[in-house]
Every structure is written in structure tokens, then in C-alpha cells.
Amino acid sequence: MAVQKNKIYRAEIVDYTAEGSGVARIEGMAVFVPNTAVGDQCDIRIVKVNKRMAFGRLERVIIPSRDRIEPACPVAGKCGGCCYQHISYEAELRAKFKKVEDALSRLGGVPGILDGIVGADQTTGYRNKAQYPVGQDVHGTYTGFYRAHSHDIVKTGRCALQTVRADRLAAAVCAWMDAHHVTAYDEKSGKGLIRHIYVRTGAVSGETHLCLVATRAKLPAQEALISSLTAAEPSLVGIVLNVNKRTDNVILGDRTVTLWGDPVLQDSLCGNVFRLSPHAFYQVNHAQTEKLYARALELADLHGGETVVDLYCGAGTITLALAARAGRVIGVEIVPEAVENAKENAARNGVGNVSFVCADAGQAAMLLAERGEHPDVLTVDPPRKGLDEQAIEAIARMQPPRVVYVSCDPATLARDVKRFAACGYRAVTARAYDLFPRTKHIETVLLLQRMG
């Protein structure tokens, strides 16, 4: 008998999806159920049925999994940020290891190369970057995070993953908006001024930086805003205004002006000092990033004379770490502001054996290949969509003996491993690093070697 919509079934959760939902098998069909744990025996209401799968809602836990815990967050299960608040961290790491292993085995065709997962010592307050959407109702201005698969803001006064400093500044902006009748941007009407509150904190420097994202370049009661923010957070070193007039869901616009203090945040990573603009990419978990990058350097196996190409270099965090062990390093990044940051960071740290190319990774790889560059090692740290086929073909043309791939999405990593195999590269070893405890995300660093 087929699974019926709205009907309640009793079943056991036997696995997790890549998105962190539990999986039950009912009437021979896979049913995906958020906020459940492997081992839960529970009542599930079917809310949607497709040809090959169904989606359910947890109605009641009859016998809880031994991995189930009481969520520390009051909006767990409502906010779309976390999916593992209700299970132990050990169980979360097992689920994430399996997620990466399954992707590499089933999609990448390379079973058995994942040698472990490195968990975080700190699972709360680890994010050095907070981006809060802003809303308003009859009670006033509020911040929070989007409900899963929507742009409905779930009010969140304190997020356990963010720093207290970030939450404190977000609350100060909301109070300023209420006091001065400043409107929040409304996506449906396209009206309103304040879109997002974006806070970065330096794990080593102790600095805090605030970027207010608005629909226009002038703010009412600007001096009052500056006074309230500097009073609320003594570590604040700068306040900038980013202008975003777009109607899509991209958070940052192209224009940024300084309202007070320093236009960038300073922090240290892997022994180098970085100054970071709001647009510059910087991993959100400092302690785990140092472990991840140390592994990438280990796999690069540099001895002092090599040429390295670093694609998707951002503000140069991996680039400068590589430069300490290589002969020369070429960093590639498409965001002009990040490239300027990278050049300044290299100069600030006295690193002279680096150069930077501002271009799309695929185009830059083609350009370098045509220029006759044959790097000894190539590193990539792409966004979730991974590498496009043009980039992989261009990398193969440069014939680097080793490619170190840092990935934030196991599925696109596995797809790219298969594409590299077609170009003569074999995946040798991989290790997962949890930079995002309590969420579905996981980083992996993988080594590819050229065959023949």
C-alpha cells in the first residue's frame, strides 16, 4: 500500500539525509523527517508524497534514540540554521563522517579514502561572522535567522553559535531603529531601509567590526547609531554601511562606505595578520580552520622551491601559509576587494614570493595554462558549487603533480573527483573537519595525484 498524505505512521529512524533530516522506511518508501535521531521510534505524519520519496513531520517520540538530547536552543527545530541540536555531538560527527564517506564512495567512486573526521573542541560561540536579517512587527524591530526553505525570520535574541558580542550589537541596532523610527526592509513590498546586520569578530585580535546593509547610502540619526554601538561594545573598531538595492537574496551590495573607525577587521590566522573587508572570504571557525589549513599544507608537501597556484584564494589566508614553504605562489580570486585585501595582507606580513590574479578561477586557470605555468602543487577552495569543467580541464593542462582540494560540499567534491579522474588524477586520501558544529555543513580536505 502506498504512503498516504496526512496519515500518521509509527516507524524507526534508520539514517540521516545530507541535509540532516532523519530517514524512516515506511511501506517500502524513504520518508525524510526533520528533528529526528537515528534510533528514534516515533509517530510521523506524512506531509508530502513524491514518486520515490515522502516527507514527514515528527508528531511524537515513542522511544527516544540513545543519541537524543534536549536542545539547548529555544528555537531549535524552527530556525533553519541548525539541524543537529537534538543529538549528541558524537552522533553528529558520526553522521557527518558517513555523509562524506557516502558521497566519495557512491558519487566519486573512491571508497575507503576518508581517514577520519576532526571534531571541534568548542561547539558554541564559535562563529566569527554573524549575518542577521532584520524584521519588524507590532512589538518593534527584531533579528533572527530564516526558517528552513523560506525567508520567514525566526526571532532569536541569543544564538548559541554566535559570539555574545555579535548578538549585543544586533540588539543595539534594533534599539536604535525603534528609537528613531528607522524601517526594516520588506522583501515583499521592496520598501524599508535596513536589510541585514553583519558582525565580524577577531578570534586573536579581539576586534569587532559591524557592517550595516541598507537600501541607500544615508542613514537617519547616524551619530546616535555610532554612539549607541560604541557604548554597547568596547571592542568595536569600525562601522561601515553597505548599500544593496538588489531585489534578490544576495546579502551584500557593491558599495561600502565607512561611518566610523576602521573600514576593515584585523585578525591573525596561521601566523599571518589579515585585514578583512566585509566582502573578503574568511572561514567562520578560527580554531578549526587552523587545523584544516595545517592538513592542507601537510598534503601539499612543500620543501621550499615549489611553484604553487591557489585558486579561490580570498584574502590570501591559504596563499600566505603556502608561501612560507614554497618558492612562489600565485593566488586567484574573482572578488576585486578580496584581491586588494590579499595584496595588502602579503605586504603587511612581508611576504614577497606571492602574486595575485583577479579573475574567475576557470578563466585564470586557462590563462595560466596558456602562459605555460606548470605548478608543482595546485590548491583549490571553491564555493559550494565546486569547480566547473573548464577549470578542471585547465588545471589538468597545467599538469600539477598534486592538487589539494578543500571542499565545503561533499557532493560537489565527489562529482569533481570523478571529473579529475577522467583527466588523469587519482584521489589518494581525504579527511573531514567540522567547522560548523550543530549544522549540516562539513569541510573536507582531499589530495589528488596525477597518474603517469
FENFEN-V333529 format. One line per field, one symbol per residue. psi: psi as a letter, one per 40 degrees, with the letter a starting at -180 (. if undefined). A space follows every 50 residues. Layout:
# FENFEN-V333529
psi=???
This chain:
# FENFEN-V333529
psi=hihhieihihiiheiiideeiihihhfeihhhhifiihehhihhhhehha deiihihhdhhdhiieehihhdheehediediefdeiidddddddddddd dddddddefgieeheihhiidheifehehhhhihiiadeaiiiaihihfi fhhhhhdhhddiiddddddddddddddddefhiihhdddeiidhdihhhi ihdddeiihhhhhieiehiifdddddddddddhdeheihihhhheieaeh dhadhhihdiaheiihiihfeihihhidehhhiehddddddddddddddd fiedeihhhhifebefdddddddeeidihhihidhdddddddddddddef hefiiihhiiddddddddddeehgidihiigiadeaiidddddddddefh dhhhhhiehddddddddddddeefhhhdiihihgegieieiiihhihhih i.
